[in-house]
C-alpha cells in the first residue's frame, strides 16, 4: 500500500470509532470506553509516523502546556515537553516551591491562575496513596469552573502523567508497542502477559505501573498473570477491576505467588518492583506527619523484608520457561551488575531486549500528543488530522 493509501485507510479506520464520550481529560484508562482507548493508540501511531516523515503537526498558534511534577521523571517529563512542542505549545514547568502554593493557595485558585493561556495541564503526583488521583480530579473541577464562568477562554485538558492509581501514558505506550510488535491489537488476544513483582534494592516504588497494566490489557484479550510474593498486593479495588475486565472481554486474570510458575508459557513478561499496598498506606501517613524517624524505620523494615525475595529477578533461567517471551519494562530497570549489585533483571536479559524497551518508551511522546489532541478537539479530531495531512499534501481531497 502506498503512503497516501495508508493515510486514507487510517482515516477510514479512525472515522469508525465513536469518540463522543472521550471528554476533556485523561486520568485513568478504566474511566474511558474502549473506542476512546483505541483512538489514543491509533492516533499515537499516526503522530509517530508523521514525525518520522518530517510532517509538522503544529495546530496551535499560541498557548501553554503546564506541567506539575511532584516526583522525579525522565521519560514522561520530556515526552510531555516534546508532545507540547510537536503541536506548537510552549512548555512551562510549575515549581510549587516557588509559587503561592507554598503559602497555602487553593487548588481552584492555582488551576485557574495558570490557565489563562493554557491548553494542557500535565500532572505527576504518585507519592501519596489516596491523594494523587484525588488532586487531579480537583484540578479538572477547578478548570471546569473557570471555563463555565467565562474566566478562561478555553478549557484546559488535564492529563495524568502518573498518580497513585494509574500511569496511563505508560500503559498506553505499552499497548501501542505491543500492537506494533504483534502486528495489530487484534493479535493480542490470547497472549499471556506476566506482570511480576521483582526484587529491587530501592524503596517505595509506586504501584501505578502494574496497576495500569492489569487495568488495561485484559480489555484487549490479553491473559494477564499478576505475580508477587505474599503481602505485596496492589490496591485491592484495582485487582478486582482487572478480574472484572477480564471476564467482560473474554480474557483471563489470575494472581500467583511464584515467579517461576508465572513465567511458564508466557508470551510477554514485565518484571517490575513496587512497594506493597500496606507499605504505601503506612508511608503516606508518615509523610503527611513529616515523621522522618518513622519513615526511616519503615524503609529499613521494608528493605529487609524485600531481601527475602532476591530470587524474584528476571534471569535467563526464568526466560527459558517462557514461549520465547518478549521482555518489557517502563525504565529505568534495576539491572544486576550494572545499575545495582542485585536487581530486577539479569544484565544479559536486559541487553538482549534493550532495543525493544527503548522502542517501548518511544511511543510515550506520541501517546501524550494524541491525548492533547483528543482532549482539545474531541469529535473534531479527525478534521484536524485531515487538515494536517492536506496542509502537507499527504492527501488531496
C-alpha positions in Angstrom: 0.0 0.0 0.0 1.3 3.5 -0.9 1.8 6.1 1.8 -1.2 8.0 0.7 -3.3 4.8 0.6 -2.1 4.1 4.2 -3.3 7.5 5.4 -6.6 7.1 3.7 -7.0 3.7 5.3 -6.1 5.2 8.7 -8.7 8.0 8.3 -11.4 5.4 7.4 -10.5 3.3 10.4 -10.3 6.2 12.8 -13.6 7.6 11.5 -15.4 4.4 12.5 -14.6 5.0 16.2 -17.1 6.6 18.5 -15.1 9.2 20.4 -18.1 11.2 21.6 -17.6 10.1 25.2 -13.8 10.8 25.2 -14.2 14.0 27.3 -11.6 16.7 28.0 -9.2 14.9 30.2 -7.3 11.6 30.6 -6.9 10.5 34.2 -7.4 6.6 34.3 -7.7 4.1 31.5 -10.6 2.3 33.1 -12.7 5.5 33.1 -12.5 5.5 29.3 -14.6 3.4 26.9 -12.8 1.1 24.6 -13.2 3.3 21.5 -11.6 6.2 23.3 -8.6 4.0 24.2 -8.2 2.7 20.7 -8.5 6.3 19.4 -5.4 7.2 21.6 -3.5 4.2 20.3 -4.3 4.8 16.7 -3.6 8.5 16.8 -0.3 7.9 18.6 0.8 5.6 15.9 -0.1 8.2 13.2 1.6 11.0 15.1 4.7 8.9 15.3 4.7 8.2 11.6 4.1 11.9 10.8 7.0 13.0 13.0 9.3 10.4 11.4 8.3 11.6 7.9 9.1 15.2 9.0 5.4 16.3 8.8 4.5 19.2 11.0 1.7 18.6 13.4 1.6 22.1 14.8 -2.1 23.0 15.2 -1.8 25.7 17.9 -0.6 29.2 17.0 -0.2 30.1 20.7 -0.8 28.6 24.1 1.0 26.9 27.0 1.3 23.4 28.2 1.8 23.5 32.0 3.4 20.5 33.8 3.3 19.8 37.5 5.8 17.2 38.7 5.7 16.2 42.3 8.1 13.3 41.8 11.1 12.6 39.7 10.8 11.9 36.0 12.9 11.5 32.8 10.9 9.8 30.1 7.5 11.2 31.0 8.7 14.8 31.6 10.5 15.0 28.3 7.8 13.1 26.4 5.3 15.7 27.7 7.5 18.6 26.7 8.2 17.2 23.2 4.5 16.4 22.7 3.6 20.1 23.5 6.3 21.3 21.1 5.1 18.9 18.4 1.7 20.7 18.5 3.1 24.2 18.8 2.7 24.8 22.5 5.2 26.4 24.8 6.1 24.3 27.9 6.0 25.7 31.4 7.1 23.7 34.4 5.3 24.8 37.6 7.7 24.8 40.6 5.4 24.6 43.5 8.1 25.7 46.0 8.4 29.0 44.1 4.7 29.6 43.8 2.0 30.8 46.1 1.1 27.1 46.6 3.8 27.0 49.2 1.9 29.8 51.0 -1.4 27.9 51.0 -3.0 28.9 47.7 -6.0 26.7 47.0 -6.2 24.2 44.1 -9.1 26.1 42.5 -7.2 29.3 42.6 -3.9 27.9 41.3 -5.6 25.9 38.5 -7.4 29.0 37.2 -4.5 31.4 37.6 -2.1 29.3 35.5 -4.8 28.5 32.8 -5.5 31.8 31.1 -3.4 30.8 28.0 -3.1 27.1 28.9 -4.2 24.3 26.6 -3.0 21.4 28.6 -2.1 20.6 32.3 0.0 17.5 32.9 0.3 16.3 36.5 2.5 13.7 38.1 1.5 13.0 41.7 2.3 9.5 42.8 3.9 9.8 46.3 0.8 9.7 48.4 -1.6 6.8 48.4 -5.2 8.2 48.1 -4.0 11.7 47.1 -2.7 11.8 43.6 -5.8 10.9 41.6 -8.0 12.9 44.0 -5.8 16.0 43.4 -6.0 15.6 39.6 -9.8 15.4 39.8 -9.8 18.6 41.9 -7.9 20.3 39.1 -10.4 19.2 36.5 -13.2 20.6 38.6 -11.4 23.8 39.1 -10.8 24.5 35.4 -14.4 23.4 34.7 -15.5 26.3 37.0 -13.2 28.8 35.3 -14.3 27.9 31.8 -18.0 27.8 32.6 -17.8 31.2 34.4 -16.1 32.7 31.4 -12.8 33.3 33.3 -10.9 31.1 30.9 -11.1 31.4 27.2 -10.6 27.7 26.8 -11.0 24.6 28.9 -7.5 23.1 29.5 -7.1 19.4 29.1 -5.8 17.6 32.2 -3.5 14.6 31.6 -2.4 12.2 34.3 1.4 11.8 34.0 1.3 9.2 36.8 -0.7 9.1 40.1 -1.1 6.7 42.9 -3.6 4.6 41.0 -2.7 4.6 37.3 0.0 5.6 34.8 -2.0 5.9 31.6 0.7 7.4 29.4 2.9 4.4 30.2 0.3 1.7 29.8 -0.9 3.2 26.5 2.7 3.4 25.3 3.0 -0.3 26.3 -0.3 -1.1 24.4 0.9 0.8 21.3 4.3 -1.0 21.4 2.6 -4.4 21.7 0.1 -3.6 18.9 3.1 -2.8 16.7 5.2 -5.8 17.8 2.4 -8.3 17.3 1.0 -6.5 14.1 -2.3 -5.3 15.4 -4.4 -5.0 18.5 -6.5 -8.0 17.4 -3.4 -10.2 17.6 -3.0 -9.6 21.4 -6.0 -11.8 22.1 -4.9 -15.0 23.9 -1.3 -13.7 24.6 -0.1 -14.4 28.1 1.4 -11.5 29.9 3.1 -11.8 33.3 3.1 -8.6 35.4 5.5 -9.6 38.1 7.0 -8.0 41.2 10.8 -8.1 41.0 13.4 -7.5 43.7 15.0 -4.0 43.9 17.4 -2.6 46.4 15.4 0.6 46.4 12.3 1.5 48.4 8.8 2.9 47.9 8.3 2.5 44.1 4.7 3.3 43.1 2.2 0.7 42.2 0.7 2.7 39.3 2.7 0.9 36.5 1.5 -2.7 37.4 -2.0 -1.3 38.2 -2.1 0.4 34.8 -1.1 -2.8 33.0 -3.6 -5.1 34.8 -6.3 -2.4 34.4 -5.9 -2.0 30.6 -4.6 -5.1 28.9 -7.3 -7.6 29.9 -9.7 -5.3 27.9 -7.8 -6.3 24.7 -8.0 -10.0 25.3 -4.6 -10.4 26.9 -4.4 -13.1 29.6 -2.7 -11.4 32.5 -1.0 -13.2 35.3 -0.1 -10.9 38.3 2.7 -12.4 40.3 4.0 -11.2 43.6 5.2 -12.6 47.0 2.6 -12.9 49.7 1.9 -9.4 51.1 3.0 -7.4 48.0 -0.5 -6.9 46.7 -1.7 -3.8 44.8 -4.8 -1.7 45.6 -7.5 -4.3 46.2 -10.1 -2.5 44.2 -7.9 -2.3 41.1 -7.1 -6.0 41.3 -10.8 -6.7 41.5 -11.4 -4.4 38.5 -8.8 -6.3 36.5 -10.7 -9.5 37.1 -14.0 -7.9 36.1 -12.4 -6.5 32.9 -11.0 -9.9 32.0 -14.5 -11.6 32.4 -16.1 -8.9 30.3 -13.6 -9.2 27.5 -13.1 -12.9 27.3 -9.6 -12.9 28.7 -8.1 -14.4 31.9 -6.7 -12.7 35.0 -5.1 -14.6 37.9 -2.8 -13.8 40.8 0.0 -16.2 41.8 2.8 -16.1 44.3 5.6 -18.0 42.5 7.6 -16.1 39.8 8.8 -19.2 38.0 5.4 -20.7 37.9 4.0 -17.4 36.5 6.7 -17.3 33.7 5.7 -20.7 32.3 4.5 -20.4 28.7 4.4 -16.6 28.9 4.4 -14.6 25.7 5.3 -11.3 27.4 7.0 -10.7 30.8 7.0 -7.4 32.7 9.1 -7.8 35.9 8.9 -4.6 37.9 9.4 -3.7 41.6 6.8 -1.9 43.6 6.0 -1.2 47.3 3.1 -3.1 48.7 -0.3 -1.5 49.3 0.2 -1.8 53.0 3.6 -0.2 52.9 2.3 2.6 50.8 -0.5 3.3 53.2 2.0 3.5 56.1 4.3 5.6 54.1 1.6 8.1 53.2 0.6 8.6 56.8 4.2 9.1 57.9 4.8 11.6 55.0 1.7 13.6 56.0 3.0 13.8 59.6 6.5 14.7 58.4 7.7 11.8 60.6 11.2 11.4 59.3 12.1 8.9 62.0 9.1 6.7 61.3 9.9 6.9 57.5 13.4 5.8 58.2 12.2 2.8 60.3 9.7 1.8 57.7 12.3 1.9 54.9 14.6 -0.3 56.9 11.8 -2.9 57.6 10.6 -2.8 54.0 14.1 -3.3 52.5 14.8 -6.1 55.0 11.6 -7.8 54.0 12.2 -7.5 50.3 15.7 -9.0 50.6 13.9 -12.3 51.4 12.8 -12.4 47.8 16.1 -11.8 45.9 15.3 -14.8 43.8 12.4 -12.8 42.2 14.6 -11.5 39.4 14.2 -12.0 35.7 17.1 -14.3 34.7 17.9 -16.4 31.7 16.6 -19.4 33.6 13.2 -17.6 34.1 13.1 -16.6 30.4 13.7 -20.3 29.4 10.4 -21.2 30.9 8.5 -18.9 28.6 7.5 -19.2 24.9 10.4 -17.1 23.8 8.8 -14.2 25.6 9.1 -10.5 25.0 10.7 -8.7 27.9 9.2 -5.3 28.8 10.0 -2.6 31.3 8.9 1.0 31.9 12.5 2.0 32.6 14.8 2.6 34.3 15.3 -1.0 35.2 17.4 -2.1 38.1 19.9 -4.2 36.2 22.0 -6.7 38.2 25.7 -5.9 38.0 25.1 -2.7 36.1 22.9 -0.2 38.0 22.9 -2.2 41.2 24.5 -5.3 42.7 21.3 -7.3 42.6 18.1 -6.1 40.9 15.0 -6.7 38.8 16.7 -8.2 35.7 19.9 -10.0 34.8 22.2 -7.9 32.6 22.2 -10.4 29.7 18.4 -10.5 29.6 18.2 -6.7 29.6 20.9 -6.3 26.9 19.0 -8.8 24.7 15.9 -6.6 24.9 17.5 -3.2 25.1 16.2 -2.2 21.6 12.7 -3.3 22.5 12.5 -1.5 25.8 13.8 1.7 24.2 11.2 1.3 21.4 8.5 0.7 24.0 9.5 4.1 25.6 9.5 5.8 22.2 5.7 5.7 21.9 5.1 7.9 25.0 5.6 11.4 23.4 3.1 10.4 20.7 0.6 8.9 23.2 0.7 12.3 25.0 0.3 14.1 21.7 -2.8 12.0 21.0 -4.2 12.8 24.4 -3.6 16.5 23.9 -5.4 16.5 20.5 -8.3 14.4 21.6 -8.8 16.4 24.8 -8.8 19.7 22.9 -10.6 18.7 19.8 -12.8 15.8 20.8 -15.1 14.7 17.9 -13.4 17.2 15.6 -10.0 15.4 15.9 -10.4 13.7 12.6 -10.9 17.0 10.9 -7.7 18.3 12.5 -5.8 15.3 11.2 -7.2 15.8 7.7 -6.1 19.4 7.9 -2.5 18.3 8.9 -2.3 15.8 6.0 -3.8 18.2 3.4 -1.5 21.0 4.6 1.5 18.8 4.0 -0.1 17.5 0.7 0.0 13.9 2.1 -3.6 13.5 0.8 -5.6 15.6 -1.6 -9.3 15.9 -1.4 
